[in-house]
Amino acid sequence: AIIMAESGFNPRAISKKGAKGLMQLMPGTAEELGVEDIFNPQQNISGGVRYFRQLMNRFNGDVKLALAAYNAGSKNVRRYKGIPPFKATQYYIKKVFEYYQLYKNQMTGEFDRA
């Protein structure tokens, strides 16, 4: 769901702010995570998942706060003591949850047919 919201599954995606790859990692974040080739799907996903895990730990398992930090930065989540009042971030969280529900429902349907 994060990948769909971030890049629409485009491994060569580059945002206006310079985030790159499937999980739209910023180059500095990717470097900190040991991602050598930011456009390599395996490395990008591995780094993005580890980064999201760090955010989940930092925000005590609160998925919405972790997603807000993934989108707007941890500093903004701390500054606003919660989800920042940025429309883009609020929309992003909503979008990730919608994609998550869609994919979850698709998987449930597949298991029902098996």
ABEGO torsion letter per residue (X at the ends): XAAAAAAGGBAABBBAAGBBEAAGBBAAAAAAAGBABAABAAAAAAAAAAAAAAAAAAAGGBAAAAAAAAAAEAAAAAAAGEBBABAAAAAAAAAAAAAAAAAAAAAAAAAAAX
